[in-house]
Every structure is written in structure tokens, then in C-alpha cells.
Amino acid sequence: MKNILQTSISQERNSHQSYNISSYNRLLSVVKDLACVRTIEEIIEIVRLAARDLTNADGVTFVLRDGECCHYVDENAIGPLWKGMRFPLKSCISGWAMLNRQAAVIEDIYQDARIPIDAYKVTFVKSLVMVPIRVSDPLGAIGAYWSTKHRATPEEIELLEILTDTTAVAIANVQLFQKLTNQNALKDKFIAMLAHELRNPVAPISNGVQLLKLKLGETGSVGETVLMMQHQIKHLSKLIDDLLDVSSITYGKISLNIEKVNLVELVRQSLNNHAQAIKKSNLTVVENLPNKPLWAYVDPTRFFQVFGNLLDNALKFSKPDGTIWVDLSFIPGENGLGNVGVLSVRDSGIGIDPTILPELFEPFTQADRSLDRSRGGLGLGLSVVKSLVELHGGNVEASSRGINLGAEFKVTLPMCEEITTLDNDLEITEAAKKSLKILVIEDNEDSAVTLKAVLEYFGHEVSIAKNGISGVETAREFEPHVIICDIGLPKMDGFAVARELSKDPKFTRSILIALTGYGGQMDKELALKSGFKCHLTKPVDFEILTAEIDQYFLVSA
């Protein structure tokens, strides 16, 4: 008899231990799941299922405090309970648990004065446990219900309390995540607006400086001053662009306009664009470029940005009379791997501290950590490079032999299968060019007047409209070949102007150019969808603007 009793006790103990292990494994799984959620809805879904599993209850409810009410947000039960309903805190058991900051354990609902019997008569409930979520300052409760009289065990109560504690942490994390998300969204809006507000005053200054350069040339003290001003304006514009790009890339708002392009030609164009800065720094550039085109599928604008940032970096950290080596090579694929192109920018400058190399491509990392910040910058250029290269399916790496021994950056990009000869590019001869009728729709008078002056310098006939409505009216009267339009216009914005003019057959061959301080990726996409042929940001380089204007001859040909 004694042996039989011992065996029974042992079996019961083993069964109880197995139950504990199973419950705590389930609880551990819930904790892991709740650590990854980002919305209250996800928390509710996980908890309502887990609470019933852990207690073997016939039903559970998930309750959130809503001011002076209890909101029965969701449930998981053998029959309907109170999903979606709200009750005053003082009239329901979940409210009692929250107000008293303790669990309510009720074996028989009909024998407990705290229970609103009328609300329970229509349900299956005979017994329950209601545990507040976050005892110190309850924000809700989790209830477990049984259809037969049941006295909740200490283990069941403990499991529910652990679950509510974990739920409280998960809700706090979600609230913090949502707060940070909202703050980031506000930050992005602020950066976009800041960029717009900075570009507006910079644009007329840039227009005026470029006009002075055209009329006075680049020689003499005045010419050198104009070049200095132009260089500083470009630097300011780049800082604005980097701020916007880092924010857009971080939140996945960058999209690529992929084309099949010749990387050799893009590198040469970019070097030409930097010729003035290279000359000013008294640096020598050694080019090692293939004599045949290298074709790749890239976004030309973003490739210019990548190579331009690497060149700017080399210029910034090179000493006068130094050298920058630019190499572009083709590596044929082997062992099933595709062809790749390798672009290398190497300098003889100050080099990179080995301790900085691992974090060099992180946003706001500064190689120049001296107090005078003589080389400037925000530490964003290389972060933008890395993100854009990876979006193209490539990679970038940095190396340096040490301080004062220079640095090298290598960009590797997938290449097209074949290396072909150059296509015959469409050319617009000087003889084909003629005076065009150009409409500038711009509410900033300084920007409009200076832009008009530059365009007239090139022999074009220019008219100005100061808001969207008058812009549409002037366009229909003036019938311009090219329309340069701001986006943030009074009365009728630039998107609406483009949509309106795109519907008019008069402007089928006209070129619509958006010239604006709004330079975000979404702004560019909206511009193209609205009917603009291209999107340029202020201040604009007139070589770029002239190239877009010249597209009229291709469209009308």
C-alpha cells in the first residue's frame, strides 16, 4: 500500500513538473514574440491567444483603460463576451482590478458583490481571474474565464501576472517606437522644409553669381571672387542635398531611375564638373580610364553623386600639389559570377586613422575631428555613397596605409554582359540652336528676375508669371517652347500647373521643367507624374539647365 501511494505521489509530481515546463516554454515564446512587435494590435493578438493557453481557461479578454472606462478590445473564448464594449471603471471587475492595482480571483461570480451579474448572466462565465496590466499605473487588464466553478491555482495566477508584466513592457515599447516614428516623421518634414527655405534665398544668389561669371569671365580679382562665391554656393547646396538624402535613404524613400549608361563617359563628365575645384586646390588628377565604353545599368544622377562625393572627399583631405588617381576597370566574371566594374579614387592626402575605418561609412562620422573643423562637412557624404552603391547591387570599401599616407575608395558595380562600341549620340549643333520662348513661373521675384537675365544672356525670349493661375494663362497666350516652373506657388501649385498644361495639345512639344526648393524623392516622383519632363533643385547649375532646355530641339525634331 505504501509503495502504491509513493508511486501515485511521484506520478503527480512528475505531471505537475511537466505542466510547469510546458507553460513556461509557452511563456518564453510569448516574451520573444512581444519583443518584436511594433503595434498594439500585434500585442493583443499574441496575448489573447497565449493567455488562454497558459491558464487552460474557456475564454480570455484583453481590456485597455480608456479614460474612466474599460474598453474590452478583444477576446478568445468558447462563446461571446464583451468584445468592443466599454463600461465605467467602477461598474466592472476589470475596472476594480485597475483601480485597486491587484488581481481579482473569483471562484463563483454569483457569490461576489463586485460582479455586475446582469452583464454576466448572458455569458458562459462561472469563475474568473482579472489581472491588471502594469500594477504601478494600470493601463488595462487581462481576464481569464471558466464555464465551470474553478478556483484559479497559484501557478495560473502567477503565469497571468508574468504575462501582464510582459504585456506592459511591450505596450511601453510600442508607444516609445510610435513616438520616435512620429518624431522622425516630423524631423523629415522639418529637414525638407528647411532645405526648401534655404534653397529659396540661395537660388537668386547663385543665378546672380553665374550671370556675373558669364559677363565678367574668370580672370582678375573680380573674376576670382565670383569663382569663390560660386564654389561656396555649390558647397552649401551639397550640404543641403546630403541632409535630405541621408534622411530619405534611412526610411527607404529613395528609388532609382535605372538606365543603360557608359560609365567611362559619366566619369569623364564628373571630372569636368570638378575641374574648377581641382584647379583651385592645385591638385593633379591622373586618369586611368578604358578607351572603350563600359556599360552598366545605373541611375546616372545617383552615379554622378557617388563619384562626385568620392572626388569631393579626396579634394577635401588632399594637400596642395597633391595627386588624385582615378581608375576605372572591367573584370570579367568567372565561376558563374557576373562581370563587374571597379571605380577607384585614391589620393595622396592625410590618410585615415585605422580606428575610424570600421565606422567610416556611418552617418555623421567625421575623419576631421580637430577643433577648428577646417575641412568642414557633416560627415554624410560617405554614408550616402555606401547606401546608393548598395542600392545598385554593388559595394564600396575604404583603405589607408595610415596617417599622411593617403586613402583609397573602391566602388564595385555589376556590369552588362558585353563591352560594345559607343553608340552614336544625338548631337545638337550650334547652328541648330536658336532663340526660344521661355516662360518662368516663380513667385520669388529675385529668383525670377535673375533667372530671366541669365536666359536672356543666352538669347532667349523670356516671360515671367508670379503664381500658378497667371502662369497657366500666360502660357496659353505666350505659347512658350520651354516652361520653367516652381512647385511651391501661391493660388495654384506647380504640380497642378503641369497637369493643366499637359492636357492642352498646344504644349505637346513643350518642355516642362520643375525648378524648386523641394528636392525630396517624393517631390521628384510627383513632378514626373504631374507632367514635368525633369525635376531640378535650386540653386541650379546653368550648364545642367541649358542641357535640359536643349532637349526641346530633340522633342521638336
N, C-alpha and C positions, 0 to 999 in steps of 0.2 A: 504493500500500500504506500509506504514511504517512497519507494522508487518511482511509483506511478506519479505521485504528487510532484516530486522533483522534476520529472520529465515534463510534466504539464507547465510548471513554472518556467523551466528553461525554454520551452517552445513559445510561451507567451512573451518572454523577454526577447527572444530572437525575432519574433514577429514585430514587436514594438520597435526594435532597433532598425529593422528593415524599413518600417514605415518612416522613421526619422530620416534615414539616409535618402530615401526616395523624395521626401518632402523638401529636404534641404538642397538636394540636387536640382529640384524644380525651382526652388527659390534662387539658387545661384544662377540658373539660366535666365530668370526674370531680371535679376540685377544686371547681368551682362546686356540684356536687350534694352533695358531702360537707360543704360549708359550711352546708348547710340541714338536715342530718339531726338527729334527736333520740333515736334508739335505736341500739344496737349491731347489731340485726337489719338496719336500713336500710343501715348501713355495709357489712356482709357482703354484702348483695345487690348493692350498687353495685360493690364491689371485685372480687368473684368474676367478674363479667361483664367488667369493664374489664381485669383482669389478662390474661385470655386474648386479648382484642382487641389489646392493646398488644404482646404477645410472639408472636402467631401460634402459641401453644402448643396442644397437643392436650388439655390439661387443666390446671386450677389448683386449689389447695386454700387454704382460709383456716383458719389454725391460731391458737388462743389458748392462752396458758400458763394451766394450772390447777394451781397449787401446784408439785409436782415432776413433773407430767405435761404432755404436749402433747395438746390436745383438737382434733381435726380437725372443726371446726364445720360447714363447708360446702365444696362443690366445684362445679366446672363442667368436665366432661370428656366425652370420647368413650366412656368406659367407667367402671365403678365404681372408686373409690379407697378412701378410709378414712373417709368421712363418718360422724360420730357416735362414732368410736372414740377411745380415749385410750391413749397409750403413754408409758412413762417417758422423761424428758428425755434420758437418756444412751443410749437404745436406738434413737433415730430421728434422721433428718437435720435435721428442724425443731428438735429439741432441741439438736443440735450448733450450729446457726446462732444460736440464742438464747444458749447458754452461752458461745460464742466471740465473740458480738457481731459477726459478719461473714457475708457471703453465702457459700453453698456452691455452687460451679459444677462440675457433674459431667457430663462428656461421655458416659461409659459406666458405668452403675451397677454392672456386673459386675466392673469393674476398680477399684472404690473401697471400701476397707475400712470406711468409715463407714456404708455402706448395709446395712441388715438384709435380706439377699437373700430370705429366706423370705416376708417381707411384700410384696416387690415382684414375685415370680415370678408371682403370680396377676393382675397388672395389665398394662396395655399399656406401661408406662413403660420407656424405654431411656436417656433423658437428663433432667437436671433442673437447675433453679436454685432455691435456697431462700434467701430474704432476710428477715432479722429485722425485725419492726416495732418501731421505736424502739431504735436501737443502744445508747444510753447505759444503758437499763434495759429490755431486751426484754420485751414483753408478748404476743408472738405472732410469727407468720411467715406469709409468702405464698410458696407454691411453684408453679412453672411446670414442666410435664412434656411431653416429646415421645415419640411412639411409634417414632421412628427416631433413630439416633445423631445428636446435634445439639450443636454447640459454641455456647453462647449468645454472641451478639455483645456488644461493649461497650455498644452502644445499648440492647439488650434488658435488660441488667443495670441500666443507668442508669435506664431507664424504670420498672423494678420498684422500684428504690431510691427514686425520687421518689414512686412510688405508696405504698410502705410509710411514708415520712415523712409524707405527707399523711394516710394512714390513722391514724397515731399521733396526729396533731393532732386529727383528727375524733373518735377514741375519747376523748382527753382532754377535748374539748369536751362530748361526750355525758355523760361521767362528772361533769363540773362541772355541767352542766344538771340531771342527775338529783339531784345533791347539793343544788343550790339548790331544786329542786322539793320534795325531801323536807323541807328546812329550812323552806320556805314552808308546807308542809302542817302541820309541827309548830307553826309560828308561828300559823297559823289556829286550830289546836286550842287553843293556849295563850290566844289572844285570846278565843275562845269560852268557855273555862273561866274566864278572868279576869273576863269580863263576867258570867258566872253567879255567881261568888263575890262580885263587887261588888254585884250586884243583891240578893242574899240579905240582907245587913245593911241595905241602903238601903230595902228594901221595908217592914219594920216601922216604920222611922223615918218614912217617907212616910205610912204608914197612920195613925200617931200624930199627925203634924202635921195631916193632913186632918181627923182627928177633933177636934183642938183648934180648928181653924178653924170647924168646924160648931158647936161648943159655945160658943166664946168670941167668934165674929164676927171682923170685920176691923178694928175700931176700937180705939183706945187703944194704949198701949205694948206690951202683951202681944199684941194682935191684929196689930200691925205686925211684931213679932218672928216670929210664926207665919208671916206672909206672906213675910218674908225667908227663913225656913227652907224654905218650900215652893218659893220661886224657886230657891234654891241646889240643892235636890234635883232639880228639873227640869233644871237646867243640868248636873248630874252625869250624869243619865240620858241626856241628849242626847249628851254626850261618849262614853258607852259605846256608844250606838246608832251614832254616826258611825264609830267604830273598826270595828265589826262590818260596817257597810255597805260601807265602802271595801274591806275585805278580800273580801267576797262579790262585789262588783261586779268587782273586779280579776280574779277567777277565774271569772267568768261564772256565779255561783251565784244570781243574782237573777232571779226570774221575776215577771211582773206578773199581777195579777188584774183584768183589764180589764172595766169596766162603762160603760154609757152614763150620764153624770152631767152635772149642771148646774154649770158652772164658777163661775157667779155665786154660787150658794149655798155652794160649797166655799170660795170666797174670804171670804165673809161669816163663815162658821163659824170659819175660821182667824183672822180678825181678832178675833173674840170671844174665842177661846182666848188671844190675846196681849194682851187688853185690860188685864190687870193689869200686865204688864211695860211696856206703853206708858204707862200712868198713872204708874208708878213713875219712869220716865225723864223725865216731864214733857214728853212729845212730843205733837205734833198730827198726826193722820193724816187726810189729805184723800183721800176715796174718789171715784173716778170709775168707777162700775160701770153696766152696761146695766140698764134697767128690764125687760128681757126675758131669759129664760134663754138661756145659750149652751151647747149640748150638745156633748160630746166623749167619745170612748172613751178613758178613762184608768183607772188604778188609783187609787181615791180616797185610800187610805192614803199612797201614794207622792206624790200631788199635794199633800196636806197637808204632807208632808215637804219637798217642793221649795219651796212658798210659805213654809212656816214657816222654813226655812233662810235664805231671802232676807230675810224680816222680821227674823229674829234678827241677820242681818248689818247691816241698816240701823239697828237699835236699838243694836248694839254700837259702831258708828262715828259715831253722831249725837251732837251736843252737846245739853245740856239746853235746853229751849224750842225745839228744832229742829222740823222738819216732815218727814214721810214721805208721799209721794204714791203711791197705789196705783191703777193704771189697768188696766182690762180692756176690750179692744175686739175687734170682729169684722171681719175683712177678707175680703170675698167673693172667690172665686177668679176669675182671669182667664187667658185664653190657655191653657186646658186645665189650669190649676193649681187645686188644691182650695182650699176655704175654710180659713182659719187664724184662730186666736185669739192675741192678743198680750197677755201679762200683764207689766206694768211696775211695778217697785218702785224709786222714786227717793227720795233723801234729801238733806238739806242739810248733811251731815256733813263729815268730814275729807278726803273725796276719795281718789283713788287715784294714787299715783306712776305716771307713764306707763311707767317701766321695769318695773313689776310686771305691768302689764296682760297682756302676752303669756303669762305663766305663772300667771295668777290662778286658773285652774281646775285646776291640777295639785295632787295631794295634798301636804299639809304646807306649802303656800305660805302665808306669813304677811304680811298687809298691815301688821300692827303688829310692827315689828322693833325697838322700843325695849327697853332693858334691863329696864324694870320690868314688861313684858308686862301692862300694866294692863287690856287688853281681853280677855286670855285666849284660850282656844280652841286647837285642834290644827291648824288650817289644813285641815280635812277637809270642812267644810260645803259649800263651793262645788264641790269635786270631786264630791261626792255629787249635788249639783244637776245638774251637767253630764251625768253618767252616766245619771241617771234620766230627764232630759228627752230625751236621745238614744234611750233605750230606748223612749220613747213616739213616736219618729219626729219629734221637734222639735229645736230648737236654743236655746242661750242665749248671750247676749253681754253684755259689760260695757263701760261707757264712763264717763269722768270728764273734766271740763274742767280738772282739776288739783287740787293740794293745797288743802284748805279750801273747795273748790267743789262738794262733794257727788259722788255717784255714782249711776249708774242701771244696773239689770239688766233685760233684756228676755228673756222666755221666749216662744217661738213654738211653738204646738202645732196639729196638724191638727184640724179641726172637722168635725162632722156636716154633712150637706148642707143640712138645714133648720134654721130657727130656729122652734121651736114654743113654745106656751104651756106653762106649768108644769103637770105632772101633779098630780092631787090626791093628796098624800102620805097614807099611812096614819097616822092620829094615835091616840095612846093618851091618853085624857083622864085627868085626876087621879081622877075618880070611878071609872074602871075599875081603877085600881091598888089593890092590896090586899096584905096581908102574905103573903109567900111563904115556903115551907120551903126553906132553902138549906143545902147540905152543903159544907163547906170541907175538902178533903183536902190537908193541908200538914204536913210534918214539922218545919218551923221554928216552934217554939212562939210566938216573938214575933210572927211574921208572922200566924199563925193567930189568935191572941188579939186583935191589933189589928184585923184584918180583920173578925172576928166582932163587935167592939164597934161598928165603923162601920155594918155591915149591920143590926145591932140598932137603931142610932140611927134608921135609916130604917123601922123597924117590922117587920123580917123575923124569922122564927124560924130560928136558926142552930145547926147541929150541927158538931162538928169530929172528923175522923179523922186519925190521925198517920202512917199508912202505907197503901200501896195495898190490901193484903188487907183491913184493917179498914175501909177506905173503901168497898170493894165490899159488905162485909157490912152496914155502917151504911146505905148507900144502899138496900139491899133492905128493911131494917127501917123506915127513916125516910121512904122514898119522897119525896125532895125534888123540888121543881119545877126548881131550878137546882143544878148541881153545879160548884163551882169547884175545880179540881184542879191541883196542882203536877205537874211532869214527873219531876224527879229524886227519886223517892220510894224509901224502903227496902222490901225484900221484893217489891214489885210496882210497876214504874214507871207513870207517868201514861198512857203510850200503851196499856199492857196494861189498865189500869183502864177507859179509854174503850172499847177493843174489847170488853171483857167486858160493860160496861153497855149498849153499843149493841145487843148480841144479845138483851137482855131486853126483852120487849114492855112491861114496866112503865114504861120510860123513853122510850117513843116520842115523847112530847111534852115531855120534859125538855130543858133547855138545858145542854149540857156546855161549860164554858169552861176552857181551859187558861190558867193564870196561873203563869208560870215565869220563871226567870232565863235559860233557854236561848232566845235570841232570833234565832238564825240562820235563813236562808231554809229550809234543810232541816228545821229543827225545826218551822217553821210548816207546811210541807207534810206532814210526818209526823203532826202533830197533827190536821190536817183529814182525812187518810186514816184515822186511827185512830177517828174518830167525833166529835171535838170540833167544835162549831159555830164557834168562833173561838179565836184564839191571842193572848193579851195578855202583855206582858213586865212584870216587876217593875222599879221600883215602878209601880203602876197609878194613873192618874188616875181618881178615883171617878165623875166625870161620864161617862167612857168605859165604865167597868164598869157603871154604872147603866143606860146606854143598851143594853148587851148583855143585862142582866138583864130589861129591859123587853120584849125580844124574846119572852119567854115568853108575853106576852099576845097576840102575833101568832100564835105557833105553836098556842096552845090555843084561839084564836078559832074 
